[in-house]
Amino acid sequence: MIYFLIALFIIALDQLTKWLVVKNMQIGESITIIENFLYITSHRNPGAAWGILAGQMTFFYIVTLIVVIGLIYYIMKLPKDQKIFGIALSLMLGGAIGNFIDRLFRKEVVDFVNTYIFTYDFPIFNVADSALVVGVGIVLVLTLLEGKKEKELSK
């Protein structure tokens, strides 16, 4: 199924980029891509977004397994006409598994995309995080559009 191939691609890209950072950079080392905007910075996160729940690996294992099982279930039950929703779920699946692999084998997540939005130093993230955020964003937009369509039909 194409959705599992998309998830596999995200996992592979995520793990490859993390491996390159771990192999070629010291923690804290930074490479400028676009001055004052985008850097590759070697960082480790023992928690979730913004470092919350640092060191709570058992919690992350349980939650991630539940999420992965749920995503696989929904992908398997997805009607054929919901391709965009399926892509969103596959991005979320790939992202969840990508960070799960880090937590399982490294006991922390490798982050490296460091952006500055105006003067705000946004938390450093990775490919898996990006896939998760894009996937969730697509699901939210589709849900809002579906709600709007249903509301218009009920008039």
TORKE-24713 format. One record per atom (N, C-alpha, C): x, y, z; atom name; residue number from 1; residue in three letters. Coordinates in steps of 0.05 Angstrom, whole numbers, always signed. Example, Ala and Ser with C-alpha at 12.3 -4.5 7.8 and 13.67 -1.06 7.14 Angstrom:
REM residues 2
    east   north      up  atome  num  residu
    +264    -114    +156      N    1     ALA
    +246     -90    +156     CA    1     ALA
    +264     -66    +156      C    1     ALA
    +257     -45    +142      N    2     SER
    +273     -21    +143     CA    2     SER
    +258      +1    +157      C    2     SER
END
This chain:
REM residues 155
    east   north      up  atome  num  residu
     +17     -24      +0      N    1     MET
      +0      +0      +0     CA    1     MET
     +18     +25      +0      C    1     MET
     +11     +45     -16      N    2     ILE
     +27     +69     -20     CA    2     ILE
     +31     +84      +6      C    2     ILE
     +12     +84     +24      N    3     TYR
     +15     +99     +49     CA    3     TYR
     +37     +88     +67      C    3     TYR
     +41     +62     +67      N    4     PHE
     +63     +50     +82     CA    4     PHE
     +90     +56     +69      C    4     PHE
     +90     +58     +42      N    5     LEU
    +115     +66     +29     CA    5     LEU
    +123     +95     +35      C    5     LEU
    +103    +112     +37      N    6     ILE
    +108    +140     +45     CA    6     ILE
    +120    +141     +73      C    6     ILE
    +107    +126     +91      N    7     ALA
    +117    +125    +119     CA    7     ALA
    +146    +114    +119      C    7     ALA
    +151     +93    +104      N    8     LEU
    +178     +81    +103     CA    8     LEU
    +198    +101     +92      C    8     LEU
    +190    +117     +72      N    9     PHE
    +208    +138     +61     CA    9     PHE
    +215    +159     +82      C    9     PHE
    +195    +167     +98      N   10     ILE
    +199    +187    +119     CA   10     ILE
    +218    +175    +140      C   10     ILE
    +214    +150    +148      N   11     ILE
    +231    +137    +168     CA   11     ILE
    +260    +136    +158      C   11     ILE
    +263    +128    +133      N   12     ALA
    +290    +126    +121     CA   12     ALA
    +304    +153    +119      C   12     ALA
    +289    +173    +110      N   13     LEU
    +301    +200    +108     CA   13     LEU
    +308    +211    +135      C   13     LEU
    +290    +207    +154      N   14     ASP
    +295    +216    +182     CA   14     ASP
    +320    +203    +193      C   14     ASP
    +321    +177    +191      N   15     GLN
    +344    +162    +203     CA   15     GLN
    +370    +169    +189      C   15     GLN
    +369    +172    +162      N   16     LEU
    +393    +179    +147     CA   16     LEU
    +404    +207    +156      C   16     LEU
    +386    +226    +158      N   17     THR
    +394    +253    +165     CA   17     THR
    +405    +254    +194      C   17     THR
    +392    +239    +212      N   18     LYS
    +402    +238    +239     CA   18     LYS
    +429    +224    +241      C   18     LYS
    +432    +203    +226      N   19     TRP
    +458    +189    +225     CA   19     TRP
    +480    +207    +215      C   19     TRP
    +474    +223    +194      N   20     LEU
    +494    +242    +184     CA   20     LEU
    +502    +262    +205      C   20     LEU
    +483    +272    +219      N   21     VAL
    +489    +292    +240     CA   21     VAL
    +505    +279    +262      C   21     VAL
    +497    +256    +272      N   22     VAL
    +512    +243    +294     CA   22     VAL
    +540    +236    +285      C   22     VAL
    +543    +227    +260      N   23     LYS
    +569    +218    +250     CA   23     LYS
    +589    +241    +245      C   23     LYS
    +578    +264    +236      N   24     ASN
    +595    +285    +226     CA   24     ASN
    +596    +310    +243      C   24     ASN
    +580    +312    +264      N   25     MET
    +579    +336    +280     CA   25     MET
    +581    +330    +310      C   25     MET
    +593    +348    +325      N   26     GLN
    +594    +347    +354     CA   26     GLN
    +568    +359    +364      C   26     GLN
    +558    +350    +387      N   27     ILE
    +535    +362    +399     CA   27     ILE
    +540    +392    +404      C   27     ILE
    +522    +409    +395      N   28     GLY
    +525    +438    +398     CA   28     GLY
    +537    +451    +373      C   28     GLY
    +550    +435    +356      N   29     GLU
    +562    +446    +332     CA   29     GLU
    +540    +455    +313      C   29     GLU
    +545    +478    +299      N   30     SER
    +524    +489    +282     CA   30     SER
    +536    +497    +255      C   30     SER
    +522    +492    +233      N   31     ILE
    +529    +499    +206     CA   31     ILE
    +508    +519    +196      C   31     ILE
    +518    +542    +187      N   32     THR
    +499    +562    +176     CA   32     THR
    +490    +554    +148      C   32     THR
    +464    +554    +144      N   33     ILE
    +453    +549    +118     CA   33     ILE
    +444    +576    +106      C   33     ILE
    +427    +591    +122      N   34     ILE
    +418    +618    +115     CA   34     ILE
    +422    +635    +140      C   34     ILE
    +441    +654    +138      N   35     GLU
    +448    +670    +161     CA   35     GLU
    +423    +682    +175      C   35     GLU
    +422    +680    +201      N   36     ASN
    +400    +691    +218     CA   36     ASN
    +373    +678    +212      C   36     ASN
    +373    +654    +199      N   37     PHE
    +347    +641    +194     CA   37     PHE
    +349    +611    +197      C   37     PHE
    +368    +598    +183      N   38     LEU
    +368    +568    +183     CA   38     LEU
    +396    +558    +188      C   38     LEU
    +398    +539    +207      N   39     TYR
    +423    +527    +214     CA   39     TYR
    +419    +497    +218      C   39     TYR
    +440    +482    +213      N   40     ILE
    +440    +453    +221     CA   40     ILE
    +456    +453    +247      C   40     ILE
    +443    +446    +268      N   41     THR
    +455    +446    +295     CA   41     THR
    +451    +419    +308      C   41     THR
    +473    +406    +316      N   42     SER
    +471    +380    +329     CA   42     SER
    +461    +383    +357      C   42     SER
    +438    +371    +362      N   43     HIS
    +424    +374    +388     CA   43     HIS
    +412    +347    +396      C   43     HIS
    +410    +341    +421      N   44     ARG
    +396    +317    +431     CA   44     ARG
    +374    +325    +450      C   44     ARG
    +351    +312    +447      N   45     ASN
    +328    +318    +463     CA   45     ASN
    +319    +293    +478      C   45     ASN
    +321    +293    +505      N   46     PRO
    +313    +269    +520     CA   46     PRO
    +283    +269    +526      C   46     PRO
    +268    +288    +515      N   47     GLY
    +239    +289    +520     CA   47     GLY
    +223    +292    +495      C   47     GLY
    +201    +307    +497      N   48     ALA
    +184    +312    +474     CA   48     ALA
    +189    +341    +465      C   48     ALA
    +170    +353    +451      N   49     ALA
    +173    +380    +441     CA   49     ALA
    +181    +399    +464      C   49     ALA
    +200    +416    +458      N   50     TRP
    +211    +435    +477     CA   50     TRP
    +223    +421    +501      C   50     TRP
    +230    +396    +499      N   51     GLY
    +243    +381    +520     CA   51     GLY
    +225    +373    +543      C   51     GLY
    +199    +376    +540      N   52     ILE
    +181    +368    +562     CA   52     ILE
    +182    +338    +566      C   52     ILE
    +176    +330    +590      N   53     LEU
    +176    +302    +599     CA   53     LEU
    +203    +288    +594      C   53     LEU
    +225    +303    +597      N   54     ALA
    +252    +292    +593     CA   54     ALA
    +256    +267    +609      C   54     ALA
    +267    +247    +597      N   55     GLY
    +274    +222    +610     CA   55     GLY
    +251    +203    +615      C   55     GLY
    +227    +209    +606      N   56     GLN
    +203    +192    +611     CA   56     GLN
    +200    +171    +588      C   56     GLN
    +221    +155    +584      N   57     MET
    +221    +137    +561     CA   57     MET
    +199    +116    +562      C   57     MET
    +192    +105    +584      N   58     THR
    +170     +86    +586     CA   58     THR
    +144     +98    +576      C   58     THR
    +139    +122    +585      N   59     PHE
    +115    +137    +576     CA   59     PHE
    +115    +140    +546      C   59     PHE
    +138    +149    +535      N   60     PHE
    +140    +153    +506     CA   60     PHE
    +137    +126    +490      C   60     PHE
    +148    +105    +501      N   61     TYR
    +145     +79    +488     CA   61     TYR
    +115     +71    +486      C   61     TYR
    +101     +73    +508      N   62     ILE
     +73     +65    +510     CA   62     ILE
     +56     +83    +491      C   62     ILE
     +59    +109    +494      N   63     VAL
     +43    +127    +478     CA   63     VAL
     +49    +123    +448      C   63     VAL
     +74    +120    +441      N   64     THR
     +81    +117    +412     CA   64     THR
     +70     +91    +401      C   64     THR
     +71     +69    +417      N   65     LEU
     +60     +44    +407     CA   65     LEU
     +30     +46    +403      C   65     LEU
     +16     +59    +421      N   66     ILE
     -13     +63    +418     CA   66     ILE
     -19     +80    +393      C   66     ILE
      -4    +102    +389      N   67     VAL
      -7    +119    +366     CA   67     VAL
      -2    +104    +340      C   67     VAL
     +20     +89    +339      N   68     VAL
     +28     +74    +315     CA   68     VAL
      +6     +53    +308      C   68     VAL
      -3     +39    +328      N   69     ILE
     -24     +19    +323     CA   69     ILE
     -49     +32    +313      C   69     ILE
     -57     +55    +325      N   70     GLY
     -80     +70    +316     CA   70     GLY
     -77     +80    +287      C   70     GLY
     -54     +90    +281      N   71     LEU
     -49    +100    +254     CA   71     LEU
     -50     +78    +233      C   71     LEU
     -38     +55    +239      N   72     ILE
     -39     +32    +221     CA   72     ILE
     -68     +23    +217      C   72     ILE
     -83     +22    +239      N   73     TYR
    -111     +13    +237     CA   73     TYR
    -126     +32    +219      C   73     TYR
    -123     +59    +223      N   74     TYR
    -138     +78    +207     CA   74     TYR
    -129     +77    +177      C   74     TYR
    -104     +73    +173      N   75     ILE
     -94     +71    +145     CA   75     ILE
    -107     +46    +131      C   75     ILE
    -108     +24    +146      N   76     MET
    -119      +0    +135     CA   76     MET
    -149      +2    +129      C   76     MET
    -163     +18    +145      N   77     LYS
    -192     +21    +142     CA   77     LYS
    -200     +45    +124      C   77     LYS
    -180     +60    +115      N   78     LEU
    -185     +85    +100     CA   78     LEU
    -199     +79     +73      C   78     LEU
    -221     +93     +68      N   79     PRO
    -234     +91     +42     CA   79     PRO
    -215    +101     +19      C   79     PRO
    -217     +89      -4      N   80     LYS
    -199     +95     -26     CA   80     LYS
    -201    +125     -35      C   80     LYS
    -223    +138     -30      N   81     ASP
    -226    +165     -40     CA   81     ASP
    -214    +186     -21      C   81     ASP
    -202    +177      +1      N   82     GLN
    -190    +196     +20     CA   82     GLN
    -159    +195     +19      C   82     GLN
    -149    +200      -5      N   83     LYS
    -120    +198      -9     CA   83     LYS
    -104    +219      +7      C   83     LYS
    -114    +243      +8      N   84     ILE
     -99    +264     +22     CA   84     ILE
     -98    +257     +52      C   84     ILE
    -120    +248     +63      N   85     PHE
    -121    +239     +91     CA   85     PHE
    -102    +216     +95      C   85     PHE
    -100    +198     +76      N   86     GLY
     -82    +176     +78     CA   86     GLY
     -53    +185     +78      C   86     GLY
     -47    +205     +61      N   87     ILE
     -19    +216     +61     CA   87     ILE
     -13    +229     +88      C   87     ILE
     -32    +243     +99      N   88     ALA
     -28    +256    +125     CA   88     ALA
     -22    +235    +146      C   88     ALA
     -38    +213    +147      N   89     LEU
     -34    +192    +166     CA   89     LEU
      -7    +178    +162      C   89     LEU
      +2    +175    +137      N   90     SER
     +28    +163    +132     CA   90     SER
     +51    +180    +141      C   90     SER
     +48    +207    +138      N   91     LEU
     +68    +225    +148     CA   91     LEU
     +70    +223    +179      C   91     LEU
     +47    +222    +191      N   92     MET
     +47    +219    +221     CA   92     MET
     +59    +193    +229      C   92     MET
     +53    +171    +215      N   93     LEU
     +64    +145    +221     CA   93     LEU
     +94    +145    +218      C   93     LEU
    +104    +155    +196      N   94     GLY
    +133    +156    +192     CA   94     GLY
    +147    +173    +213      C   94     GLY
    +135    +196    +220      N   95     GLY
    +147    +213    +240     CA   95     GLY
    +147    +200    +267      C   95     GLY
    +125    +187    +275      N   96     ALA
    +124    +174    +301     CA   96     ALA
    +144    +152    +303      C   96     ALA
    +147    +136    +282      N   97     ILE
    +166    +113    +283     CA   97     ILE
    +195    +124    +282      C   97     ILE
    +200    +145    +266      N   98     GLY
    +227    +156    +265     CA   98     GLY
    +237    +165    +292      C   98     GLY
    +221    +179    +308      N   99     ASN
    +229    +188    +334     CA   99     ASN
    +229    +164    +354      C   99     ASN
    +211    +145    +350      N  100     PHE
    +211    +121    +367     CA  100     PHE
    +237    +106    +365      C  100     PHE
    +247    +103    +341      N  101     ILE
    +273     +89    +336     CA  101     ILE
    +295    +103    +353      C  101     ILE
    +296    +130    +352      N  102     ASP
    +316    +144    +368     CA  102     ASP
    +312    +138    +398      C  102     ASP
    +288    +140    +408      N  103     ARG
    +284    +136    +436     CA  103     ARG
    +291    +107    +444      C  103     ARG
    +285     +89    +427      N  104     LEU
    +291     +61    +433     CA  104     LEU
    +320     +55    +434      C  104     LEU
    +335     +65    +414      N  105     PHE
    +364     +58    +412     CA  105     PHE
    +383     +78    +423      C  105     PHE
    +375    +104    +425      N  106     ARG
    +393    +125    +435     CA  106     ARG
    +384    +136    +462      C  106     ARG
    +359    +130    +470      N  107     LYS
    +347    +140    +494     CA  107     LYS
    +344    +171    +493      C  107     LYS
    +345    +182    +469      N  108     GLU
    +341    +210    +464     CA  108     GLU
    +336    +214    +434      C  108     GLU
    +326    +237    +427      N  109     VAL
    +320    +242    +398     CA  109     VAL
    +341    +262    +387      C  109     VAL
    +351    +255    +364      N  110     VAL
    +370    +272    +350     CA  110     VAL
    +355    +294    +335      C  110     VAL
    +360    +319    +342      N  111     ASP
    +348    +342    +328     CA  111     ASP
    +370    +358    +315      C  111     ASP
    +364    +372    +293      N  112     PHE
    +385    +387    +280     CA  112     PHE
    +375    +410    +263      C  112     PHE
    +350    +413    +257      N  113     VAL
    +340    +436    +242     CA  113     VAL
    +335    +459    +261      C  113     VAL
    +351    +480    +259      N  114     ASN
    +350    +502    +277     CA  114     ASN
    +342    +527    +262      C  114     ASN
    +319    +538    +268      N  115     THR
    +309    +561    +254     CA  115     THR
    +305    +585    +272      C  115     THR
    +309    +608    +261      N  116     TYR
    +303    +633    +275     CA  116     TYR
    +281    +647    +260      C  116     TYR
    +259    +652    +273      N  117     ILE
    +237    +666    +261     CA  117     ILE
    +237    +695    +273      C  117     ILE
    +246    +713    +257      N  118     PHE
    +252    +741    +266     CA  118     PHE
    +274    +738    +287      C  118     PHE
    +268    +744    +312      N  119     THR
    +289    +741    +333     CA  119     THR
    +284    +716    +350      C  119     THR
    +263    +701    +345      N  120     TYR
    +256    +678    +361     CA  120     TYR
    +271    +653    +352      C  120     TYR
    +286    +641    +370      N  121     ASP
    +301    +617    +364     CA  121     ASP
    +282    +593    +369      C  121     ASP
    +269    +584    +347      N  122     PHE
    +250    +562    +348     CA  122     PHE
    +263    +537    +358      C  122     PHE
    +250    +520    +373      N  123     PRO
    +262    +495    +383     CA  123     PRO
    +273    +478    +359      C  123     PRO
    +296    +466    +364      N  124     ILE
    +309    +450    +343     CA  124     ILE
    +292    +425    +338      C  124     ILE
    +289    +417    +313      N  125     PHE
    +273    +394    +306     CA  125     PHE
    +286    +377    +285      C  125     PHE
    +272    +357    +274      N  126     ASN
    +283    +338    +255     CA  126     ASN
    +262    +331    +234      C  126     ASN
    +269    +313    +216      N  127     VAL
    +251    +305    +194     CA  127     VAL
    +226    +292    +205      C  127     VAL
    +229    +275    +225      N  128     ALA
    +205    +261    +237     CA  128     ALA
    +186    +282    +249      C  128     ALA
    +197    +302    +263      N  129     ASP
    +180    +323    +275     CA  129     ASP
    +165    +338    +253      C  129     ASP
    +179    +344    +231      N  130     SER
    +167    +358    +209     CA  130     SER
    +144    +342    +197      C  130     SER
    +149    +316    +192      N  131     ALA
    +128    +299    +181     CA  131     ALA
    +104    +298    +199      C  131     ALA
    +108    +296    +225      N  132     LEU
     +86    +295    +244     CA  132     LEU
     +70    +321    +243      C  132     LEU
     +83    +344    +243      N  133     VAL
     +70    +369    +243     CA  133     VAL
     +54    +373    +217      C  133     VAL
     +67    +367    +195      N  134     VAL
     +53    +370    +169     CA  134     VAL
     +29    +351    +168      C  134     VAL
     +32    +326    +177      N  135     GLY
     +10    +307    +177     CA  135     GLY
     -13    +316    +194      C  135     GLY
      -7    +325    +218      N  136     VAL
     -28    +335    +236     CA  136     VAL
     -41    +360    +224      C  136     VAL
     -25    +378    +212      N  137     GLY
     -36    +402    +199     CA  137     GLY
     -56    +395    +177      C  137     GLY
     -49    +375    +161      N  138     ILE
     -67    +367    +139     CA  138     ILE
     -93    +355    +150      C  138     ILE
     -90    +339    +171      N  139     VAL
    -114    +327    +184     CA  139     VAL
    -132    +349    +194      C  139     VAL
    -121    +370    +207      N  140     LEU
    -136    +392    +218     CA  140     LEU
    -151    +407    +196      C  140     LEU
    -136    +413    +174      N  141     VAL
    -148    +427    +152     CA  141     VAL
    -171    +411    +139      C  141     VAL
    -166    +385    +135      N  142     LEU
    -187    +368    +123     CA  142     LEU
    -211    +366    +142      C  142     LEU
    -207    +365    +168      N  143     THR
    -229    +363    +187     CA  143     THR
    -245    +389    +186      C  143     THR
    -231    +412    +185      N  144     LEU
    -245    +438    +184     CA  144     LEU
    -261    +440    +158      C  144     LEU
    -249    +432    +136      N  145     LEU
    -263    +433    +110     CA  145     LEU
    -288    +415    +110      C  145     LEU
    -284    +391    +121      N  146     GLU
    -307    +372    +122     CA  146     GLU
    -329    +383    +140      C  146     GLU
    -322    +396    +162      N  147     GLY
    -342    +408    +180     CA  147     GLY
    -357    +430    +166      C  147     GLY
    -342    +446    +151      N  148     LYS
    -354    +468    +136     CA  148     LYS
    -373    +457    +114      C  148     LYS
    -365    +436    +101      N  149     LYS
    -382    +424     +80     CA  149     LYS
    -407    +413     +92      C  149     LYS
    -405    +399    +114      N  150     GLU
    -429    +388    +128     CA  150     GLU
    -448    +409    +137      C  150     GLU
    -436    +432    +147      N  151     LYS
    -453    +454    +156     CA  151     LYS
    -468    +466    +133      C  151     LYS
    -455    +469    +110      N  152     GLU
    -468    +480     +86     CA  152     GLU
    -490    +461     +75      C  152     GLU
    -485    +435     +77      N  153     LEU
    -505    +416     +67     CA  153     LEU
    -529    +415     +85      C  153     LEU
    -526    +421    +111      N  154     SER
    -549    +419    +129     CA  154     SER
    -567    +444    +129      C  154     SER
    -559    +464    +113      N  155     LYS
    -575    +489    +112     CA  155     LYS
    -599    +484     +95      C  155     LYS
END
